[in-house]
Every structure is written in structure tokens, then in C-alpha cells.
Amino acid sequence: MNSTAVPTGNRRRTWRFSLRELLLGGVAIAALLGWGQSQYYRFERVVPSPVLAQHYEWDVDLRSCLERVGGSTSVSLEESWSSRPAQFSFYHDRTYVLVISEENTDAFLDAFHQRVEEGVRTSGGKTSHKYRHRFDLKSGDQMFVVNYECGRVNGFVRVVLRRKANDEVRLEVITYETRWRN
């Protein structure tokens, strides 16, 4: 007899699975991966896009537009706040007080509108002229909206101009961004 012969018996291999066991294991792994991804997205830090990061403050742009139309270059920040209203979004609101005459208001808004669009484009964003809006509201307020896309972020900059007494203007610059999920 050959001494190197392997004894033949009913030895069962340890890595042997039935189709049902493989299916249940795959379902369990998929459920764990889904739960892990939801936890990752739930606690993911929302980072503002380059558009918002580079144009967090609009003071310089406002002063340059006021100089262009011949207004006073005094710009004071009245209030500012940011929030994260949803899991994948970022909201930032800044309110300024300016002094500008009523005849220069339209020229100022046009200049600031161009400045916002240029700021979005220089930060790597794309504006869509298909969605370029300018409104004159019933209350006498004026507003424009610039929609943009920057990487995985969709956002808009909304500017509302409200008249106060003695050529004072309250200007709200609101930026809202929503990040796409993969």
C-alpha cells in the first residue's frame, strides 16, 4: 500500500454554503452598507462651495458698484447669520445699509447683478441666463436672483433692495446652497 494516500471518509469542507445562506448573507451585508452610508451622510460636514467661501462678504463688491454709479461708499453691515436648515444645504444671509439716491438705484442693481455673476464665474461656478430674474415687487422693493452650479452644489444668490428714509437702502444678500448626493 501507498503510505501517502489520503484517507477517504465523509469529511465535510468548512467553507461550504447553501444558496439560501449566501442570499441571506448578501442581504445582511447590503443592509449594513446602506445603514453605514446613511450614517455617513447624516453626520457629513457641509462645506460651502468656492462661490460662497470666496464671496462670504459682499462689502468690496458693494463699494465698487456704489463708486461706479456715483453713490456714497459707506456700507455698514446690519446683521449676518448662517444656518444649516437641512442635511445637505447651507443658508447665509447678510443685510447691509447703504446710502444711494433713487435715480441711481436701477444702475446700482444692474452693476451689482453683473458683479455677482462675475463672482460666481470666477469662483468656478456656472450661471444660467435661462434663469436670470429681476423683479419689481408690489411693495416697491426690487430683487434679482442669480442661480448657479458649482461642482456638486446648486445654489442661488438673492438680492432684495428695500428703500428706507433719506436715500437709505436696506440690501439683503441671501445665499442658499444644496449639495447633491451621490
BAVO-473693 format. One record per residue (C-alpha): x, y, z. Coordinates in steps of 0.02 Angstrom, whole numbers, plus 50000, padded with zeros to 5 digits. Each point is the difference from the previous one (the first is absolute). Layout:
BEGIN
XYZ
...
***
This chain:
BEGIN
500005000050000
500505017749966
500395009550161
499545017049925
498214995949965
498695011550072
498704991150103
498315000849917
498615003750117
498535011150021
501005015850044
499005015649962
500885015649938
499855014950118
499645013449867
498474992249925
498375010249995
498294997249932
499225012349880
498785005850135
501435003950121
500925010049867
498425009949961
499685004050183
501825005050024
499915011749848
498405008150066
500815002750171
501555007849923
498955011449887
498965005750149
501575004150100
500765009749855
498385009849976
499925004350184
501835005150000
499765011449850
498485008450080
501015003050159
501435007349899
498845012049909
499095004450161
501575006150085
500935006349846
500625017750022
499235011849874
501405010449926
499505015549902
500455000149817
501415011349936
498665012649947
499415002650178
501734998050077
500765013649891
498495011650005
499494997950181
500025018950018
499435011249859
500695016350075
501355002849868
498814996449857
498685011850071
501265014250020
500634997749822
498225000449930
499595015550102
501565008749932
499494995249823
498295008350015
500615014850101
499224996250169
500725001550174
501184985550036
499464998150181
499454982050024
499564993750171
499564982350047
498364999550095
499894981450037
500704983549942
499584982050036
500244982849929
499124983750025
499894982449940
498124997449979
500144982649924
501244986049990
500775005049833
499705018849994
500775016250061
499135016850023
500895016650023
499185017050020
500855017050010
499085016550014
500855016449956
499485018150017
500535011249855
499695017949950
499495001649817
498855012049910
498404993749922
500575004349823
501574989450019
499114984850069
499734991149834
501785003249942
500664993750167
498954984149992
500574996549822
501835002750049
499834988950154
499094986749898
501464999449878
501224999650146
499124985150080
500004990549835
501855003849975
500364994350178
499124983549970
500934997049837
501725004550072
499694987950145
499754985749879
498105000349993
498865000449849
498545012049991
498504996649893
499315015049907
498464989749967
499575003050183
500535018350013
498645009250095
499695018150046
498435005050093
499165016050052
498904994950146
498325007850045
500735007150160
501245010349899
501434988350041
501134994149861
500794982949988
501094989349889
500514981850008
501574991749929
499924981049991
501644990649991
500774982849996
501734996350069
500544981949999
498754990050101
499165015750067
498465009149935
499695017150074
499335017449979
500415017550055
498455010550031
500175018750024
498555010450066
500095019050006
498815008850119
499865019050008
500075008850168
499925018550039
501275013149938
500764989949857
500454985850116
499834982749929
499934983350088
500814986749890
499794981550042
501204987849918
499414982250027
501004984949942
499274982650003
500914984249946
499474981949985
501254986049977
499584985149890
500124982750071
500934986749903
***
